[in-house]
Amino acid sequence: MFSFAIRRIIGAIPTLFALITLSFFIMRVAPGGPFSGNRKLTEAVLANLNRAYHLDEPIWMQFGRYLWGLARFDFGPSMKYRDYSVTELIVQGFPVSVEVGFWAMLVATILGITLGIVGALRRNGVIDLSAGIIAMVGIAVPTFVIGPLLQILFGLELKWFPIAGWDGSINAKILPIFVLALPNIAYISRLTRGSMIEALRTNYVRTARAKGIGAMRVIWKHALTGAMLPVIAYLGPATAITVTGSVVVEQIFGIPGIGRYFVEGASNRDYPLVMGVTILYGGIVILANIVTDVVRGLLDPKVSYE
């Protein structure tokens, strides 16, 4: 298993390099630049700025300089947040995004698996139909619609929670966590329900029942193990994306996470900031996929590490 993980990590290096290369050149060839949105600058001032950030060099030289910085774990200085490096901005925003994303994914996993199991065992019942409604809403209605609706209902009308802002209190976390968790609850519950129904129909589950094993033991020890494989495959990248922050949710609720920095960096054409957040996202998603493959191999004996 250890050698399999090492091979996957080595194999992920070309993928990460391709992500870095595409992101770098796409941003550079797009019209405009990091200083084109400022007030009218003189040619001398603009030339000095380009020289300070090495934007006057050939693009291949800029790319080589950036790769050399990455080799030293240096994402470079931000072009809009003066006196801040990209690493400092990520260190400031990443813990907040991780906190919101972690709790959102934990809530989504617990509720989604619970609803899926109950729905599979009590098909067409009240809980199954309720889970289907939640799934339909979570999948069909985007977060930029659900978020403002909940702000109006629970913030303006009922005044239970603050509309936006981040002071570290529980009340300020509930709405963004729920909005971020809702789509994942929908997907996890539907995946769990479908997989559980298929697992209950398999021969090894029927054999376990024929041997007189208790119903709960058949469900938890035999059926659930096989039913969790598609769910785990989804949880890997979903957890990585959710934990690293949601751009939409952080913008709606005014959360100071890296999603906000990504949006502002893209709007301001802050090349190093966008690159830093993109590489962080890509690295975490790649790592989550590797962990998912390892966990699936532990649960499914048919998966080979060779």
C-alpha positions as CSV (number, residue, x, y, z in Angstrom):
1,M,0.0,0.0,0.0
2,F,2.8,2.4,0.8
3,S,4.5,1.8,-2.6
4,F,1.1,2.4,-4.3
5,A,0.7,5.7,-2.5
6,I,4.3,6.7,-3.5
7,R,3.6,5.8,-7.1
8,R,0.4,7.8,-7.1
9,I,2.2,10.9,-5.6
10,I,4.9,10.6,-8.2
11,G,2.3,10.2,-11.0
12,A,0.5,13.3,-9.7
13,I,3.5,15.6,-10.3
14,P,3.0,15.9,-14.1
15,T,-0.7,16.7,-13.4
16,L,0.2,19.4,-11.0
17,F,2.9,20.8,-13.4
18,A,0.3,20.8,-16.2
19,L,-2.1,22.8,-14.0
20,I,0.6,25.3,-13.1
21,T,1.6,25.7,-16.8
22,L,-1.9,26.2,-18.1
23,S,-2.9,28.6,-15.4
24,F,0.3,30.7,-15.8
25,F,0.0,31.1,-19.6
26,I,-3.8,31.5,-19.7
27,M,-3.5,34.5,-17.3
28,R,-0.6,36.0,-19.2
29,V,-2.2,35.8,-22.7
30,A,-5.5,37.3,-21.6
31,P,-6.0,41.0,-22.5
32,G,-5.2,43.5,-19.8
33,G,-2.9,43.3,-16.9
34,P,-2.6,43.8,-13.1
35,F,-2.2,47.6,-13.5
36,S,-4.6,48.3,-16.4
37,G,-7.5,48.9,-14.0
38,N,-5.7,51.6,-12.1
39,R,-6.1,55.3,-12.7
40,K,-4.2,56.5,-15.8
41,L,-0.5,55.9,-15.2
42,T,2.3,57.6,-17.0
43,E,4.5,55.5,-19.2
44,A,7.4,55.9,-16.8
45,V,5.4,54.7,-13.7
46,L,3.9,51.8,-15.6
47,A,7.4,50.7,-16.9
48,N,8.8,50.9,-13.3
49,L,5.9,48.7,-12.0
50,N,6.4,46.1,-14.8
51,R,10.1,46.1,-14.1
52,A,9.5,45.7,-10.3
53,Y,7.4,42.6,-10.9
54,H,9.4,41.3,-13.9
55,L,6.5,41.7,-16.3
56,D,8.8,43.3,-18.8
57,E,10.7,40.1,-19.3
58,P,9.8,37.5,-22.0
59,I,7.0,35.2,-20.9
60,W,9.2,32.1,-20.9
61,M,11.6,33.9,-18.6
62,Q,8.7,34.9,-16.3
63,F,7.6,31.2,-16.2
64,G,11.1,30.0,-15.4
65,R,11.4,32.6,-12.6
66,Y,8.0,31.5,-11.2
67,L,9.0,27.8,-11.2
68,W,12.2,28.6,-9.4
69,G,10.2,30.4,-6.7
70,L,7.9,27.5,-6.4
71,A,10.9,25.2,-5.9
72,R,11.7,27.3,-2.9
73,F,8.0,27.4,-1.7
74,D,7.8,31.0,-2.6
75,F,4.5,32.1,-4.3
76,G,5.8,35.6,-4.8
77,P,4.4,39.0,-3.6
78,S,0.8,40.0,-4.2
79,M,0.4,42.8,-6.8
80,K,-2.6,44.3,-5.1
81,Y,-2.2,43.7,-1.4
82,R,0.9,45.7,-0.9
83,D,3.5,44.6,1.7
84,Y,1.9,41.1,1.7
85,S,3.2,38.0,0.1
86,V,0.8,35.4,-1.4
87,T,1.9,32.9,1.3
88,E,0.9,35.3,4.0
89,L,-2.5,35.9,2.5
90,I,-3.1,32.1,2.1
91,V,-2.0,31.6,5.8
92,Q,-4.5,34.2,6.9
93,G,-7.5,32.9,4.9
94,F,-6.9,29.2,4.7
95,P,-7.8,28.3,8.4
96,V,-11.1,30.1,8.1
97,S,-12.0,28.2,4.9
98,V,-10.9,24.9,6.4
99,E,-13.0,25.5,9.5
100,V,-16.2,26.3,7.5
101,G,-15.5,23.5,5.0
102,F,-14.7,20.9,7.6
103,W,-17.9,21.4,9.5
104,A,-19.9,21.6,6.3
105,M,-18.5,18.3,5.1
106,L,-18.9,16.7,8.5
107,V,-22.6,17.7,8.6
108,A,-23.1,16.7,5.0
109,T,-21.5,13.3,5.5
110,I,-23.5,12.4,8.7
111,L,-26.8,13.6,7.4
112,G,-26.3,12.3,3.8
113,I,-25.3,8.8,4.8
114,T,-28.1,8.6,7.5
115,L,-30.8,9.8,5.0
116,G,-29.5,7.4,2.4
117,I,-29.5,4.4,4.6
118,V,-33.0,5.1,6.0
119,G,-34.3,5.8,2.5
120,A,-32.9,2.5,1.3
121,L,-34.4,0.5,4.2
122,R,-37.7,2.4,4.1
123,R,-38.2,3.0,0.5
124,N,-41.1,5.4,-0.5
125,G,-41.6,6.2,3.2
126,V,-41.7,9.7,4.7
127,I,-38.0,10.0,5.3
128,D,-37.2,8.6,1.9
129,L,-39.5,11.2,0.2
130,S,-38.1,14.0,2.4
131,A,-34.6,13.0,1.5
132,G,-35.6,13.1,-2.2
133,I,-37.0,16.6,-1.8
134,I,-33.8,17.8,0.0
135,A,-31.7,16.2,-2.8
136,M,-33.7,17.9,-5.5
137,V,-33.4,21.3,-3.8
138,G,-29.7,20.9,-3.0
139,I,-28.9,19.9,-6.6
140,A,-31.2,22.1,-8.6
141,V,-31.0,25.3,-6.6
142,P,-27.6,27.0,-6.7
143,T,-26.0,28.3,-3.5
144,F,-26.1,31.9,-4.7
145,V,-29.9,31.6,-4.5
146,I,-30.2,29.6,-1.3
147,G,-27.8,31.8,0.6
148,P,-29.6,35.1,0.1
149,L,-33.0,33.4,0.8
150,L,-31.8,32.1,4.1
151,Q,-30.3,35.5,4.9
152,I,-33.6,37.1,4.3
153,L,-35.6,34.5,6.3
154,F,-33.3,33.8,9.3
155,G,-31.4,37.1,9.3
156,L,-33.9,39.8,8.4
157,E,-37.2,38.3,9.3
158,L,-36.6,36.0,12.2
159,K,-33.3,37.6,13.3
160,W,-31.9,34.3,14.5
161,F,-28.5,34.6,12.9
162,P,-26.4,37.5,11.5
163,I,-26.7,38.1,7.8
164,A,-23.0,38.2,7.1
165,G,-19.7,38.8,8.8
166,W,-17.3,36.6,10.7
167,D,-16.6,37.1,14.4
168,G,-15.9,33.4,15.3
169,S,-19.2,32.9,17.1
170,I,-21.4,29.9,16.5
171,N,-24.3,32.0,15.2
172,A,-22.1,33.5,12.5
173,K,-21.1,30.0,11.3
174,I,-24.5,28.2,11.1
175,L,-25.9,29.7,7.9
176,P,-22.7,29.5,5.8
177,I,-22.1,25.9,7.0
178,F,-25.6,24.8,6.1
179,V,-25.5,26.5,2.7
180,L,-22.2,24.9,1.9
181,A,-23.3,21.5,3.2
182,L,-26.7,21.3,1.4
183,P,-25.5,20.3,-2.1
184,N,-23.2,17.6,-0.6
185,I,-26.1,16.3,1.6
186,A,-28.1,15.9,-1.6
187,Y,-25.4,14.0,-3.5
188,I,-24.3,11.8,-0.6
189,S,-27.8,10.8,0.4
190,R,-28.7,9.8,-3.2
191,L,-25.4,7.9,-3.7
192,T,-25.8,6.1,-0.4
193,R,-29.5,5.2,-1.1
194,G,-28.7,3.8,-4.5
195,S,-25.6,1.9,-3.4
196,M,-27.4,0.5,-0.4
197,I,-30.3,-0.8,-2.4
198,E,-27.9,-2.6,-4.8
199,A,-25.8,-4.0,-1.9
200,L,-29.0,-5.4,-0.2
201,R,-29.7,-7.4,-3.4
202,T,-26.2,-8.9,-3.7
203,N,-25.6,-12.6,-3.2
204,Y,-23.3,-12.2,-0.2
205,V,-25.9,-10.2,1.7
206,R,-28.6,-12.9,0.9
207,T,-26.2,-15.6,2.1
208,A,-25.6,-13.7,5.3
209,R,-29.3,-13.5,5.9
210,A,-29.8,-17.2,5.1
211,K,-27.2,-18.1,7.7
212,G,-29.4,-16.4,10.3
213,I,-27.2,-13.4,11.0
214,G,-29.1,-10.6,12.7
215,A,-30.6,-7.9,10.4
216,M,-28.6,-5.1,12.0
217,R,-25.3,-7.0,11.6
218,V,-26.1,-7.8,8.0
219,I,-26.7,-4.1,7.3
220,W,-23.8,-2.6,9.2
221,K,-21.1,-5.2,8.6
222,H,-22.0,-6.6,5.1
223,A,-24.2,-4.3,3.1
224,L,-22.9,-0.9,4.3
225,T,-19.3,-1.8,3.6
226,G,-20.0,-2.4,-0.1
227,A,-22.4,0.5,-0.3
228,M,-19.8,3.0,0.9
229,L,-17.4,2.5,-2.0
230,P,-19.2,5.0,-4.4
231,V,-19.7,7.4,-1.5
232,I,-16.0,7.3,-0.6
233,A,-15.1,7.9,-4.2
234,Y,-17.3,11.1,-4.1
235,L,-16.2,12.2,-0.6
236,G,-12.5,12.5,-1.6
237,P,-12.6,15.3,-4.1
238,A,-15.8,16.8,-2.6
239,T,-14.1,17.1,0.8
240,A,-11.1,18.8,-0.8
241,I,-13.2,21.3,-2.7
242,T,-15.4,22.0,0.3
243,V,-12.7,22.3,2.9
244,T,-10.6,24.6,0.7
245,G,-13.5,27.1,0.7
246,S,-16.4,28.0,-1.5
247,V,-16.0,31.1,-3.5
248,V,-19.7,31.8,-3.7
249,V,-20.5,31.1,0.0
250,E,-17.6,33.2,1.2
251,Q,-18.6,36.1,-0.9
252,I,-22.3,36.0,0.2
253,F,-21.6,35.7,3.9
254,G,-18.5,37.9,4.0
255,I,-16.2,35.2,5.2
256,P,-12.5,36.1,5.1
257,G,-11.3,32.9,3.5
258,I,-9.1,32.1,0.5
259,G,-12.2,32.0,-1.7
260,R,-12.5,35.7,-1.3
261,Y,-8.9,36.2,-2.1
262,F,-9.3,34.1,-5.3
263,V,-12.2,36.3,-6.5
264,E,-10.5,39.5,-5.7
265,G,-7.2,38.3,-7.3
266,A,-9.0,37.3,-10.5
267,S,-10.8,40.6,-10.6
268,N,-7.6,42.6,-10.1
269,R,-5.5,40.4,-12.3
270,D,-3.2,39.6,-9.4
271,Y,-1.2,36.9,-11.1
272,P,0.7,35.5,-8.1
273,L,-2.4,35.4,-5.8
274,V,-4.5,33.6,-8.4
275,M,-1.7,31.2,-9.1
276,G,-1.0,30.5,-5.4
277,V,-4.7,29.7,-4.6
278,T,-5.0,27.6,-7.8
279,I,-2.0,25.5,-7.0
280,L,-3.2,25.1,-3.4
281,Y,-6.6,23.9,-4.7
282,G,-5.1,21.6,-7.2
283,G,-2.6,20.1,-4.7
284,I,-5.3,19.4,-2.2
285,V,-7.7,17.8,-4.8
286,I,-4.9,15.6,-6.0
287,L,-4.0,14.5,-2.5
288,A,-7.6,13.8,-1.7
289,N,-7.9,11.5,-4.7
290,I,-4.9,9.6,-3.6
291,V,-6.3,9.1,-0.1
292,T,-9.6,8.0,-1.6
293,D,-7.9,5.4,-3.7
294,V,-6.0,4.0,-0.7
295,V,-9.2,3.9,1.4
296,R,-11.1,2.2,-1.3
297,G,-8.4,-0.4,-1.5
298,L,-8.7,-1.1,2.2
299,L,-12.4,-1.6,2.0
300,D,-12.7,-3.5,-1.3
301,P,-10.5,-6.6,-1.6
302,K,-11.0,-6.6,-5.3
303,V,-8.9,-3.4,-5.6
304,S,-5.3,-4.3,-6.3
305,Y,-2.3,-2.1,-5.4
306,E,-0.1,-3.7,-8.0
